[in-house]
Amino acid sequence: KDVFLLKSILDTISISKTKFPFHLFQNSQLGDIENSFATFQKEFLANELNNKLKPYQIESNAQRLEFNHLKERLSLLESQKNITESELEIQKSDLERYEKLYKKDIIAAQELEKHRLQYLQAEKGFKALLSTISQLKSSLNELKRNSQSTQINEEKDFINLDRSLTQVFFALKKSLSDWELSYVLKSSISGKVSYLQLWSENQPVNTGDVVFSVIPSLKSSYIAKAKAPAANAGKLAAKQLVNIRLLNYPDREFGVINGFVQNIAATPDKDGNLLIDITLPQGLKTSYEKDIAFQQEMSGTGDIITKDLRLLERFLYQFRDMVRR
């Protein structure tokens, strides 16, 4: 029951655009599929958590704020640099005037040294400002690289998570298919199950055992399989009329079933017979307007009306492969 519920969900969801109802499988018993399902659940929740929390988005936002802050600081320091540079030029001119006055013995050496020290201190501050600006520019470049790395890592993680989820999703579907092949008796058509022998619960089934047949519930066209001697191959052709007489349904009472040759095998089988496909446009309705109930393993004989109407080729055939299309 749990396995079929899981299969019905997997057959209808898109892993990239939907949530998965894991709550339905909290106490499930999935047998051989348990490990595949646990791996799928782990990857699905990891992908969902990544999409919800967006960890790289938080880091990117922090880097963007830091980048804007550093740009503002750099702009202020650039303005301060222009002012400090102008002040330094003024102090330099002032020092040059004091040097001229000192050479003329107008001021003392002590006064000149005082102004020279002021200029050196201003120059030192200016160079420190230039160093700070250079460091800020380096920080901005580093932040740009980090931001690009964050973006690349985000994309890589997204791709890896998505790829892993896709892989485990299809691995789970394969596990389901393997489970079906091992434990499920499945028919390609809908209909009524007809058991060929008595079966008890938990009775083992071996490879090759015929457990049941399925009688189709919907009316559709039939195909009859027939065999004819290869020696008559030259007289057979597609669309030739075939009159079929079923065993257990005497033609005097029930009439015959009309069909037409559809396909003729190109080579005979090991017994020297050609396999012929015969379509039954009227289904199992006979020439006496009687409906024959479909059964597996229906067999009988038939006449192919060849081009030469004087010649009737009679052959035995089995409806072993008589199926609805």
C-alpha positions as a Markdown table, in Angstrom:
| # | Residue | x | y | z |
|---|---|---|---|---|
| 1 | Lys | 0.0 | 0.0 | 0.0 |
| 2 | Asp | 2.8 | 2.5 | 1.0 |
| 3 | Val | 4.7 | 1.6 | -2.2 |
| 4 | Phe | 1.8 | 2.2 | -4.5 |
| 5 | Leu | 1.0 | 5.5 | -2.8 |
| 6 | Leu | 4.6 | 6.5 | -3.3 |
| 7 | Lys | 4.5 | 5.5 | -6.9 |
| 8 | Ser | 1.3 | 7.4 | -7.6 |
| 9 | Ile | 2.9 | 10.6 | -6.1 |
| 10 | Leu | 6.2 | 10.2 | -8.0 |
| 11 | Asp | 4.3 | 9.7 | -11.3 |
| 12 | Thr | 2.5 | 13.1 | -10.9 |
| 13 | Ile | 5.0 | 15.5 | -9.3 |
| 14 | Ser | 7.7 | 17.8 | -10.7 |
| 15 | Ile | 10.6 | 17.8 | -8.3 |
| 16 | Ser | 11.6 | 21.3 | -9.2 |
| 17 | Lys | 8.2 | 23.0 | -8.7 |
| 18 | Thr | 6.4 | 21.3 | -5.9 |
| 19 | Lys | 6.5 | 20.1 | -2.3 |
| 20 | Phe | 6.6 | 16.5 | -1.4 |
| 21 | Pro | 4.1 | 15.1 | 1.2 |
| 22 | Phe | 6.7 | 13.3 | 3.4 |
| 23 | His | 4.2 | 13.4 | 6.3 |
| 24 | Leu | 2.3 | 10.6 | 4.5 |
| 25 | Phe | 5.3 | 8.3 | 4.9 |
| 26 | Gln | 6.2 | 8.9 | 8.6 |
| 27 | Asn | 5.4 | 5.3 | 9.6 |
| 28 | Ser | 5.6 | 3.7 | 6.1 |
| 29 | Gln | 7.0 | 0.3 | 5.3 |
| 30 | Leu | 8.7 | 0.5 | 2.0 |
| 31 | Gly | 10.9 | -2.6 | 2.2 |
| 32 | Asp | 13.5 | -2.8 | -0.6 |
| 33 | Ile | 12.8 | 0.9 | -1.5 |
| 34 | Glu | 13.5 | 2.2 | 2.0 |
| 35 | Asn | 17.1 | 3.3 | 1.4 |
| 36 | Ser | 16.3 | 5.0 | -1.9 |
| 37 | Phe | 13.4 | 6.8 | -0.3 |
| 38 | Ala | 15.6 | 8.0 | 2.6 |
| 39 | Thr | 18.3 | 9.3 | 0.3 |
| 40 | Phe | 15.6 | 11.1 | -1.8 |
| 41 | Gln | 14.1 | 12.6 | 1.3 |
| 42 | Lys | 17.5 | 13.9 | 2.5 |
| 43 | Glu | 18.4 | 15.5 | -0.8 |
| 44 | Phe | 14.9 | 17.0 | -1.3 |
| 45 | Leu | 14.9 | 18.6 | 2.2 |
| 46 | Ala | 18.5 | 19.9 | 1.7 |
| 47 | Asn | 17.4 | 21.5 | -1.6 |
| 48 | Glu | 14.2 | 22.9 | 0.0 |
| 49 | Leu | 16.2 | 24.4 | 2.9 |
| 50 | Asn | 18.7 | 26.0 | 0.6 |
| 51 | Asn | 16.0 | 27.6 | -1.4 |
| 52 | Lys | 14.2 | 28.8 | 1.7 |
| 53 | Leu | 17.1 | 30.2 | 3.8 |
| 54 | Lys | 19.3 | 31.4 | 0.8 |
| 55 | Pro | 22.5 | 31.4 | 2.8 |
| 56 | Tyr | 24.6 | 32.9 | 0.0 |
| 57 | Gln | 22.0 | 35.7 | -0.4 |
| 58 | Ile | 22.7 | 36.7 | 3.2 |
| 59 | Glu | 26.4 | 36.8 | 2.6 |
| 60 | Ser | 25.9 | 38.7 | -0.7 |
| 61 | Asn | 23.8 | 41.3 | 1.1 |
| 62 | Ala | 26.5 | 41.8 | 3.8 |
| 63 | Gln | 29.2 | 42.1 | 1.2 |
| 64 | Arg | 27.1 | 44.7 | -0.7 |
| 65 | Leu | 26.6 | 46.8 | 2.4 |
| 66 | Glu | 30.3 | 46.6 | 3.2 |
| 67 | Phe | 31.2 | 47.6 | -0.3 |
| 68 | Asn | 28.9 | 50.7 | -0.2 |
| 69 | His | 30.4 | 51.6 | 3.2 |
| 70 | Leu | 33.9 | 51.4 | 2.0 |
| 71 | Lys | 33.1 | 53.5 | -1.1 |
| 72 | Glu | 31.7 | 56.2 | 1.1 |
| 73 | Arg | 34.8 | 56.2 | 3.3 |
| 74 | Leu | 37.0 | 56.3 | 0.2 |
| 75 | Ser | 35.0 | 59.3 | -1.2 |
| 76 | Leu | 35.5 | 61.2 | 2.1 |
| 77 | Leu | 39.2 | 60.4 | 2.2 |
| 78 | Glu | 39.7 | 61.5 | -1.4 |
| 79 | Ser | 38.1 | 64.9 | -0.4 |
| 80 | Gln | 40.3 | 65.0 | 2.7 |
| 81 | Lys | 43.3 | 64.3 | 0.6 |
| 82 | Asn | 42.7 | 67.3 | -1.7 |
| 83 | Ile | 42.3 | 69.6 | 1.3 |
| 84 | Thr | 45.4 | 68.1 | 3.1 |
| 85 | Glu | 47.4 | 68.4 | -0.1 |
| 86 | Ser | 46.5 | 72.1 | -0.4 |
| 87 | Glu | 47.5 | 72.7 | 3.3 |
| 88 | Leu | 50.8 | 70.9 | 2.7 |
| 89 | Glu | 51.6 | 73.2 | -0.3 |
| 90 | Ile | 50.8 | 76.3 | 1.9 |
| 91 | Gln | 53.1 | 75.0 | 4.7 |
| 92 | Lys | 55.8 | 74.3 | 2.2 |
| 93 | Ser | 55.6 | 77.8 | 0.8 |
| 94 | Asp | 55.6 | 79.1 | 4.4 |
| 95 | Leu | 58.8 | 77.1 | 5.2 |
| 96 | Glu | 60.5 | 78.4 | 2.1 |
| 97 | Arg | 59.8 | 82.0 | 3.3 |
| 98 | Tyr | 61.3 | 81.3 | 6.7 |
| 99 | Glu | 64.4 | 79.7 | 5.1 |
| 100 | Lys | 64.9 | 82.9 | 3.1 |
| 101 | Leu | 64.5 | 85.0 | 6.3 |
| 102 | Tyr | 67.0 | 82.8 | 8.1 |
| 103 | Lys | 69.6 | 83.2 | 5.4 |
| 104 | Lys | 69.2 | 87.0 | 5.9 |
| 105 | Asp | 69.7 | 86.6 | 9.6 |
| 106 | Ile | 66.2 | 88.0 | 10.3 |
| 107 | Ile | 65.0 | 85.0 | 12.3 |
| 108 | Ala | 66.8 | 82.6 | 14.6 |
| 109 | Ala | 67.5 | 79.0 | 13.7 |
| 110 | Gln | 65.1 | 77.8 | 16.4 |
| 111 | Glu | 62.2 | 79.6 | 14.6 |
| 112 | Leu | 63.2 | 77.9 | 11.3 |
| 113 | Glu | 63.3 | 74.5 | 12.9 |
| 114 | Lys | 59.9 | 75.0 | 14.4 |
| 115 | His | 58.3 | 75.6 | 11.0 |
| 116 | Arg | 60.3 | 72.8 | 9.4 |
| 117 | Leu | 59.0 | 70.4 | 12.0 |
| 118 | Gln | 55.4 | 71.5 | 11.3 |
| 119 | Tyr | 55.9 | 70.9 | 7.6 |
| 120 | Leu | 57.4 | 67.4 | 8.2 |
| 121 | Gln | 54.4 | 66.5 | 10.5 |
| 122 | Ala | 52.0 | 67.7 | 7.8 |
| 123 | Glu | 53.8 | 65.7 | 5.2 |
| 124 | Lys | 53.7 | 62.6 | 7.4 |
| 125 | Gly | 50.0 | 63.0 | 7.9 |
| 126 | Phe | 49.5 | 63.4 | 4.1 |
| 127 | Lys | 51.4 | 60.2 | 3.4 |
| 128 | Ala | 49.4 | 58.3 | 6.1 |
| 129 | Leu | 46.2 | 59.5 | 4.4 |
| 130 | Leu | 47.5 | 58.2 | 1.0 |
| 131 | Ser | 48.3 | 54.9 | 2.6 |
| 132 | Thr | 44.8 | 54.7 | 4.1 |
| 133 | Ile | 43.3 | 55.4 | 0.7 |
| 134 | Ser | 45.4 | 52.7 | -0.9 |
| 135 | Gln | 44.3 | 50.2 | 1.7 |
| 136 | Leu | 40.7 | 51.1 | 1.1 |
| 137 | Lys | 41.1 | 50.5 | -2.6 |
| 138 | Ser | 42.7 | 47.1 | -1.9 |
| 139 | Ser | 39.8 | 46.3 | 0.4 |
| 140 | Leu | 37.3 | 47.2 | -2.2 |
| 141 | Asn | 39.0 | 45.0 | -4.8 |
| 142 | Glu | 39.2 | 42.1 | -2.4 |
| 143 | Leu | 35.5 | 42.6 | -1.6 |
| 144 | Lys | 34.7 | 42.5 | -5.3 |
| 145 | Arg | 36.6 | 39.2 | -5.6 |
| 146 | Asn | 34.8 | 37.7 | -2.6 |
| 147 | Ser | 31.5 | 38.8 | -3.9 |
| 148 | Gln | 32.2 | 37.1 | -7.3 |
| 149 | Ser | 33.4 | 34.0 | -5.5 |
| 150 | Thr | 30.2 | 34.0 | -3.4 |
| 151 | Gln | 28.1 | 34.2 | -6.5 |
| 152 | Ile | 30.0 | 31.4 | -8.2 |
| 153 | Asn | 29.8 | 29.2 | -5.1 |
| 154 | Glu | 26.0 | 29.9 | -4.9 |
| 155 | Glu | 25.6 | 28.9 | -8.5 |
| 156 | Lys | 27.7 | 25.7 | -8.1 |
| 157 | Asp | 25.9 | 24.7 | -4.9 |
| 158 | Phe | 22.5 | 25.2 | -6.6 |
| 159 | Ile | 23.6 | 23.1 | -9.6 |
| 160 | Asn | 25.0 | 20.4 | -7.4 |
| 161 | Leu | 21.9 | 20.2 | -5.2 |
| 162 | Asp | 19.6 | 20.2 | -8.2 |
| 163 | Arg | 21.7 | 17.5 | -9.9 |
| 164 | Ser | 21.8 | 15.4 | -6.8 |
| 165 | Leu | 18.0 | 15.7 | -6.3 |
| 166 | Thr | 17.4 | 14.8 | -9.9 |
| 167 | Gln | 19.7 | 11.7 | -9.6 |
| 168 | Val | 18.1 | 10.4 | -6.4 |
| 169 | Phe | 14.6 | 11.1 | -7.8 |
| 170 | Phe | 15.2 | 8.9 | -10.8 |
| 171 | Ala | 17.1 | 6.4 | -8.7 |
| 172 | Leu | 14.0 | 6.1 | -6.5 |
| 173 | Lys | 11.7 | 5.6 | -9.5 |
| 174 | Lys | 14.1 | 2.9 | -10.8 |
| 175 | Ser | 13.9 | 1.2 | -7.3 |
| 176 | Leu | 10.1 | 1.3 | -7.7 |
| 177 | Ser | 10.3 | -0.2 | -11.1 |
| 178 | Asp | 12.6 | -3.0 | -9.9 |
| 179 | Trp | 10.2 | -3.6 | -7.0 |
| 180 | Glu | 7.3 | -3.9 | -9.4 |
| 181 | Leu | 9.3 | -6.4 | -11.5 |
| 182 | Ser | 10.0 | -8.5 | -8.5 |
| 183 | Tyr | 6.7 | -8.4 | -6.6 |
| 184 | Val | 3.9 | -7.2 | -8.9 |
| 185 | Leu | 1.9 | -9.2 | -11.4 |
| 186 | Lys | 0.8 | -6.5 | -13.9 |
| 187 | Ser | -1.4 | -6.4 | -16.9 |
| 188 | Ser | -1.1 | -4.0 | -19.8 |
| 189 | Ile | -4.9 | -3.9 | -20.2 |
| 190 | Ser | -7.8 | -3.5 | -17.8 |
| 191 | Gly | -10.2 | -6.4 | -17.4 |
| 192 | Lys | -11.3 | -9.2 | -15.2 |
| 193 | Val | -8.8 | -11.6 | -13.6 |
| 194 | Ser | -9.4 | -15.3 | -14.3 |
| 195 | Tyr | -7.3 | -17.6 | -12.1 |
| 196 | Leu | -6.1 | -20.8 | -13.8 |
| 197 | Gln | -5.7 | -22.7 | -10.6 |
| 198 | Leu | -6.4 | -22.2 | -6.9 |
| 199 | Trp | -3.9 | -20.0 | -5.1 |
| 200 | Ser | -3.5 | -19.4 | -1.3 |
| 201 | Glu | -2.2 | -16.3 | 0.4 |
| 202 | Asn | 1.7 | -16.1 | 0.6 |
| 203 | Gln | 2.0 | -19.1 | -1.8 |
| 204 | Pro | 5.3 | -18.8 | -3.6 |
| 205 | Val | 5.3 | -18.1 | -7.4 |
| 206 | Asn | 8.1 | -19.4 | -9.5 |
| 207 | Thr | 9.4 | -17.9 | -12.8 |
| 208 | Gly | 7.3 | -19.1 | -15.7 |
| 209 | Asp | 4.2 | -19.9 | -13.6 |
| 210 | Val | 1.0 | -18.9 | -15.2 |
| 211 | Val | -0.9 | -17.3 | -12.3 |
| 212 | Phe | -3.9 | -15.8 | -14.1 |
| 213 | Ser | -5.2 | -14.4 | -17.3 |
| 214 | Val | -7.0 | -11.1 | -17.9 |
| 215 | Ile | -10.2 | -11.0 | -19.8 |
| 216 | Pro | -10.5 | -7.4 | -21.3 |
| 217 | Ser | -13.4 | -5.4 | -20.0 |
| 218 | Leu | -13.5 | -2.9 | -22.9 |
| 219 | Lys | -14.8 | -3.9 | -26.3 |
| 220 | Ser | -12.2 | -3.3 | -29.0 |
| 221 | Ser | -10.8 | -5.0 | -32.1 |
| 222 | Tyr | -9.4 | -8.5 | -32.0 |
| 223 | Ile | -6.4 | -10.1 | -33.7 |
| 224 | Ala | -6.3 | -13.8 | -34.4 |
| 225 | Lys | -3.0 | -15.7 | -34.9 |
| 226 | Ala | -3.1 | -18.5 | -37.4 |
| 227 | Lys | -0.6 | -21.0 | -38.9 |
| 228 | Ala | -0.7 | -22.2 | -42.5 |
| 229 | Pro | 1.8 | -24.5 | -44.4 |
| 230 | Ala | 4.5 | -22.6 | -46.1 |
| 231 | Ala | 3.9 | -24.6 | -49.2 |
| 232 | Asn | 0.8 | -22.5 | -49.8 |
| 233 | Ala | 2.5 | -19.2 | -49.3 |
| 234 | Gly | 2.2 | -18.2 | -52.9 |
| 235 | Lys | -1.6 | -18.3 | -52.7 |
| 236 | Leu | -1.9 | -16.1 | -49.6 |
| 237 | Ala | -2.2 | -12.4 | -49.7 |
| 238 | Ala | -3.3 | -9.5 | -47.4 |
| 239 | Lys | -7.0 | -8.6 | -47.2 |
| 240 | Gln | -8.1 | -12.1 | -48.1 |
| 241 | Leu | -11.3 | -13.2 | -46.4 |
| 242 | Val | -11.1 | -15.8 | -43.7 |
| 243 | Asn | -14.0 | -17.9 | -42.3 |
| 244 | Ile | -13.2 | -19.0 | -38.8 |
| 245 | Arg | -14.9 | -21.9 | -37.1 |
| 246 | Leu | -14.3 | -22.1 | -33.3 |
| 247 | Leu | -14.0 | -25.3 | -31.5 |
| 248 | Asn | -17.0 | -25.9 | -29.1 |
| 249 | Tyr | -19.1 | -23.6 | -31.3 |
| 250 | Pro | -20.5 | -25.7 | -34.1 |
| 251 | Asp | -20.8 | -23.6 | -37.3 |
| 252 | Arg | -24.2 | -25.1 | -38.1 |
| 253 | Glu | -25.5 | -23.6 | -34.8 |
| 254 | Phe | -23.4 | -20.5 | -34.3 |
| 255 | Gly | -22.1 | -19.7 | -37.8 |
| 256 | Val | -18.6 | -18.6 | -38.6 |
| 257 | Ile | -16.5 | -15.5 | -37.7 |
| 258 | Asn | -15.4 | -13.4 | -40.6 |
| 259 | Gly | -11.9 | -12.0 | -40.7 |
| 260 | Phe | -9.3 | -10.7 | -43.1 |
| 261 | Val | -5.6 | -11.5 | -43.5 |
| 262 | Gln | -3.5 | -8.6 | -42.2 |
| 263 | Asn | 0.1 | -9.8 | -42.1 |
| 264 | Ile | 1.9 | -12.9 | -43.3 |
| 265 | Ala | 5.3 | -13.8 | -41.8 |
| 266 | Ala | 8.2 | -13.6 | -44.3 |
| 267 | Thr | 9.8 | -16.9 | -43.1 |
| 268 | Pro | 8.2 | -20.1 | -41.8 |
| 269 | Asp | 8.8 | -21.4 | -38.2 |
| 270 | Lys | 10.7 | -24.5 | -37.3 |
| 271 | Asp | 7.7 | -26.7 | -38.2 |
| 272 | Gly | 7.4 | -25.2 | -41.7 |
| 273 | Asn | 4.3 | -23.0 | -41.0 |
| 274 | Leu | 3.8 | -19.4 | -41.7 |
| 275 | Leu | 2.4 | -17.2 | -38.9 |
| 276 | Ile | -0.6 | -15.1 | -40.1 |
| 277 | Asp | -2.3 | -12.1 | -38.4 |
| 278 | Ile | -6.1 | -12.0 | -39.0 |
| 279 | Thr | -8.2 | -9.0 | -38.1 |
| 280 | Leu | -11.8 | -9.4 | -37.0 |
| 281 | Pro | -13.7 | -6.3 | -37.9 |
| 282 | Gln | -17.0 | -7.6 | -36.4 |
| 283 | Gly | -15.2 | -8.9 | -33.3 |
| 284 | Leu | -16.6 | -12.2 | -32.1 |
| 285 | Lys | -20.0 | -11.7 | -33.8 |
| 286 | Thr | -20.7 | -14.7 | -36.0 |
| 287 | Ser | -22.4 | -14.8 | -39.4 |
| 288 | Tyr | -25.6 | -15.9 | -37.5 |
| 289 | Glu | -25.4 | -12.6 | -35.5 |
| 290 | Lys | -24.4 | -14.4 | -32.3 |
| 291 | Asp | -21.8 | -12.8 | -30.0 |
| 292 | Ile | -19.2 | -15.3 | -28.7 |
| 293 | Ala | -17.9 | -14.6 | -25.2 |
| 294 | Phe | -14.1 | -13.9 | -25.3 |
| 295 | Gln | -11.9 | -16.5 | -23.6 |
| 296 | Gln | -8.2 | -17.1 | -23.6 |
| 297 | Glu | -6.8 | -20.0 | -25.5 |
| 298 | Met | -9.7 | -20.1 | -28.0 |
| 299 | Ser | -8.9 | -22.3 | -31.0 |
| 300 | Gly | -10.5 | -23.6 | -34.1 |
| 301 | Thr | -10.1 | -23.9 | -37.9 |
| 302 | Gly | -10.5 | -21.6 | -40.8 |
| 303 | Asp | -10.7 | -21.2 | -44.5 |
| 304 | Ile | -8.8 | -18.5 | -46.4 |
| 305 | Ile | -10.7 | -17.5 | -49.6 |
| 306 | Thr | -7.9 | -17.1 | -52.1 |
| 307 | Lys | -7.9 | -15.2 | -55.4 |
| 308 | Asp | -8.8 | -18.4 | -57.1 |
| 309 | Leu | -12.3 | -18.9 | -55.7 |
| 310 | Arg | -12.3 | -22.6 | -56.7 |
| 311 | Leu | -9.5 | -23.2 | -54.2 |
| 312 | Leu | -10.1 | -23.2 | -50.5 |
| 313 | Glu | -7.1 | -23.5 | -48.3 |
| 314 | Arg | -8.0 | -25.1 | -45.0 |
| 315 | Phe | -5.7 | -24.9 | -42.0 |
| 316 | Leu | -5.5 | -25.4 | -38.3 |
| 317 | Tyr | -4.8 | -22.4 | -36.0 |
| 318 | Gln | -4.9 | -21.5 | -32.4 |
| 319 | Phe | -6.1 | -18.3 | -30.8 |
| 320 | Arg | -3.4 | -18.6 | -28.2 |
| 321 | Asp | -2.2 | -15.1 | -29.0 |
| 322 | Met | -5.7 | -13.7 | -29.6 |
| 323 | Val | -5.7 | -10.4 | -27.8 |
| 324 | Arg | -7.4 | -7.0 | -27.9 |
| 325 | Arg | -5.4 | -4.2 | -29.5 |
